[in-house]
């Protein structure tokens, strides 16, 4: 494949993926489209659930492997769409459609990059391309389910929209559901204990508390109360108030450590949905990071989450597109963003595998 053809084919594949519904856990048809793409080009490809795994032609178990990973599931379109989210629409050099930016542009750019290196027999590293499922809902049928099949990975690039800047660290995510307790009573009488009032005290703590350790790369831990629900009718003092907190952790604290601190400070019952998405990062002296800096690629710490921490290997996050477009109405990716993204990926990896 020439440079022109693999970028063109990447864009055509993205159009096909946009046209197929691929909500988390419902990615069967996009997985099959990706598998067929690789089969058409004679690539060593396999499928595990809704995950597609491609290995380069000269794959050698004795060599270290570079993992190129991105996801092909999407969130559901919100009510603000003015275009058909499943109709790939080209306008002014932009490709509109659900999942075009998050993370279709990154996925097909990594696929094009994989194809560039696939047939070479002079590489110091193997390549695996993993197009995975269930990233948007942190599901167990996604990248975690196929890690045992990938073998030993040296390092990884996770494709997410970062304007091709390199995220060398990523905040973790923990969502907790809290229940403030009280005692029911008639609102007209001085009886009962208002659970909302108790919840407000804890919510104020979440709003104002600052964890003492601040990450050099990721900054402070951030906690945001995002959902609250209480009461059954206007004249009854509620005996329960439920609220949820979105917590973005850093490399200074594990999610379990944060949970312990929170439980010491609030009176509400605290129930974490999961503690597995800890902050992650790569040593700033790693070959991948040092090579990026030599090429003038900007590095940063990312506040948004991805599958990066689940890989349990040195990894960075980078891809074409802008994070701010993700999950928005009339989502799009620029065709030049894809073209430039492929060039940057190839330029970066060519310095490493030669």
BATOR-224365 format. One record per residue (C-alpha): z, x, y. Coordinates in steps of 0.001 Angstrom, whole numbers, padded with zeros to 6 digits, always signed. Layout:
<rs>
ZXY
...
</rs>
This chain:
<rs>
+000000+000000+000000
-000870+001353+003421
+001505+001044+006358
-000563-001826+007776
-000702-003757+004510
+002987-003590+003612
+004057-004841+007068
+001471-007620+006833
+002651-008571+003339
+006270-008518+004472
+005474-011055+007188
+003528-013248+004758
+006455-013162+002331
+008841-014148+005117
+006638-017136+005963
+006822-018220+002332
+010613-017832+002224
+011046-019862+005415
+009083-022724+003863
+011522-022976+000923
+015020-024460+001221
+017500-021777+000171
+020981-022934+001129
+023800-020953-000494
+023931-021623-004287
+020496-023310-004025
+018314-020189-003775
+016473-020587-007085
+013013-021015-005557
+013265-018193-003022
+014544-015911-005787
+011476-016783-007830
+009161-016171-004865
+010652-012702-004360
+010433-011915-008080
+006762-012939-008141
+006052-010741-005106
+007353-007676-006932
+005650-008644-010208
+002314-008966-008396
+002688-005370-007225
+003708-004035-010642
+007283-003287-009640
+010063-002976-012220
+011906-006197-011316
+014578-008359-012937
+016455-011481-011999
+020145-012272-012494
+020990-015811-011444
+019532-016149-007963
+019641-012387-007363
+016500-010250-007642
+016726-006533-008470
+013813-004088-008115
+013868-000435-009180
+011398+002220-008060
+008703+003345-010486
+010174+006801-011057
+013753+005619-011512
+015788+008465-013011
+019358+007758-014237
+020276+011371-013464
+019624+010939-009734
+021776+009221-007121
+020582+005791-006046
+020086+004351-002577
+020692+000599-002484
+018691-001539-000051
+020335-004934+000099
+019950-008157+002031
+020349-011855+001306
+017882-014721+001011
+020239-017691+001340
+020609-019582+004627
+023003-021948+006335
+021863-025521+006869
+019920-026156+010100
+021978-027583+012943
+021040-030705+014887
+019608-028753+017827
+016350-027737+016134
+013242-028891+018024
+010898-027348+015428
+010685-027995+011703
+013103-025341+010361
+011093-025091+007125
+007711-024731+008825
+006998-021088+009728
+005680-021248+013277
+004035-018335+015107
+004186-018429+018891
+003946-015593+021424
+004516-012945+018781
+007604-014692+017399
+008020-016219+013952
+010235-019312+014108
+011959-020777+011058
+015317-021111+009325
+016517-017735+008089
+013829-015796+009952
+016416-013747+011840
+019364-014049+009448
+018419-012328+007338
+014769-012864+006393
+013431-010294+008847
+015801-007649+007501
+015112-008574+003876
+011329-008337+004068
+011536-005165+006171
+013654-003557+003450
+011209-004825+000818
+008334-003202+002729
+010382-000002+002973
+011069-000086-000766
+007346-000522-001449
+006582+002491+000735
+008727+004741-001491
+008229+002923-004801
+005372+004931-006317
+006439+008379-005130
+007544+010771-007870
+008954+013499-005624
+012088+011699-004416
+015575+013198-004516
+017018+009686-004884
+016280+006493-006756
+015792+003238-004881
+017095-000201-005793
+016205-003248-003733
+018657-006117-004282
+017740-009460-002716
+020972-011344-003226
+022345-014874-002984
+025408-016647-001586
+026085-014312+001330
+026536-017151+003800
+029340-018747+001786
+030834-015525+000334
+030099-016940-003099
+030841-015246-006395
+027241-015685-007573
+025940-013217-004994
+025984-009441-004778
+029389-009097-006485
+027976-010663-009648
+025224-008036-009992
+027082-004871-009005
+027714-003928-012668
+023946-004067-013279
+023097-001663-010464
+024715+001431-011944
+026104+004195-009780
+025109+003760-006130
+025295+006743-003780
+025136+004738-000571
+023656+001529+000757
+021867-000045+003696
+022698-003728+004191
+020021-005615+006082
+021393-007844+008839
+020127-008364+012425
+021498-005497+014536
+018438-004620+016684
+018078-001632+014306
+021291-000131+015596
+023480+001170+012770
+026826-000503+012161
+028955+002215+010593
+031981-000069+010374
+032474-003800+010080
+035455-006012+010726
+036899-007846+007783
+037398-011598+007613
+040360-013655+006488
+040698-017391+007043
+044160-018915+006690
+045148-022577+006576
+048557-023299+008087
+050816-026331+007816
+053558-026913+010384
+056176-029313+009063
+058265-031919+010938
+059936-035258+010332
+058276-038617+010960
+059809-041111+013375
+058974-043870+015839
+057383-042448+019000
+059430-044835+021185
+062749-043462+019952
+064398-040073+020167
+064138-039473+016434
+062125-037278+014123
+060731-033783+014587
+057227-033444+015957
+055099-031216+013723
+052555-030777+016540
+055221-029228+018747
+056158-026869+015935
+052505-025985+015394
+052045-025258+019117
+054737-022565+018961
+052949-020829+016100
+049525-021300+017675
+050804-019636+020829
+051929-016691+018709
+048451-016366+017189
+046987-016522+020687
+049242-013933+022286
+050259-011475+019562
+048683-007999+019619
+048817-005824+016526
+049957-002338+017569
+047267-000344+015748
+043811-000357+017368
+040779+000923+015487
+038742+003696+017070
+035515+002039+015871
+036358-001661+015610
+038965-002179+018331
+041857-004636+017918
+042431-007264+015248
+041277-010656+016568
+042879-013997+015644
+041431-017358+016708
+042781-020833+015925
+039613-022823+015230
+040652-026140+013609
+043645-028437+014141
+044465-031815+012628
+047570-033993+012859
+048809-037537+013241
+047909-040914+011769
+048504-043315+014682
+049665-043253+018287
+053217-044501+017769
+054287-042313+014850
+055649-038806+015319
+053677-036697+012836
+055524-034900+010064
+052659-032480+009411
+050153-030551+011503
+047415-028521+009858
+045454-025777+011583
+043133-022960+010556
+042931-019418+011873
+039928-017078+011796
+041135-013457+011553
+038862-010439+012045
+040608-007439+010539
+040026-003732+011149
+040359-000525+009177
+043930-000165+010523
+045218-002999+008329
+044265-004540+005015
+044090-008334+004950
+047167-008365+002715
+049095-006332+005320
+048029-008722+008075
+049083-011685+005974
+052535-010185+005465
+052978-009636+009213
+051818-013162+010031
+054216-014722+007531
+057105-012842+009118
+056354-014256+012570
+055392-017891+012093
+057361-020807+010676
+054307-022703+009378
+053315-022527+005733
+050459-019991+005482
+047722-020206+002815
+044885-017640+002810
+041542-018847+001485
+040753-015280+000405
+041889-011749+001245
+038986-009850-000346
+036795-009297+002740
+038586-006301+004196
+037164-004166+006977
+034724-001556+005725
+032964+001521+006980
+031366+004852+006261
+032511+008354+007170
+030929+009333+010479
+030000+012680+008901
+028042+011041+006060
+024435+012247+005700
+023099+008780+006501
+025048+008572+009767
+024285+012127+010821
+020587+011639+010122
+020557+008431+012160
+022166+010151+015130
+019646+012999+014984
+016885+010387+015177
+018528+008718+018180
+019651+005604+016301
+022683+004108+018042
+025814+003577+015936
+028535+000971+016518
+031322-001088+014956
+030363-004685+014099
+032553-007730+014710
+030567-009953+012330
+030909-009979+008555
+028401-009447+005758
+028318-008380+002100
+028866-004756+003182
+032577-004550+002191
+031872-006008-001247
+029652-003089-002277
+032602-000652-002541
+030299+002305-001717
+029488+004113+001542
+027330+001619+003422
+025893+000808+006824
+024510-002417+008240
+021245-002451+010184
+018136-004545+010542
+015629-006095+012943
+016570-009103+015046
+019613-010000+017112
+022932-011191+015736
+023198-013748+018558
+020215-015680+017135
+021832-016228+013745
+022664-019839+012864
+021102-021095+016118
+018519-023820+016665
+014889-022625+016688
+015852-019287+015165
+013133-016626+015309
+012248-013010+014644
+009672-011021+016605
+006741-009667+014588
+007065-006373+016458
+010758-006312+015525
+009741-006354+011853
+007043-003720+012386
+009416-001428+014281
+012190-002104+011775
+010061-000923+008864
+009075+002220+010765
+012717+003033+011587
+013915+002401+008017
+011159+004617+006609
+011696+007335+009204
+015421+007406+008470
+015117+007457+004693
+012216+009916+004663
+014548+012517+006187
+017045+011959+003377
+014872+011696+000250
+012454+014570+000967
</rs>
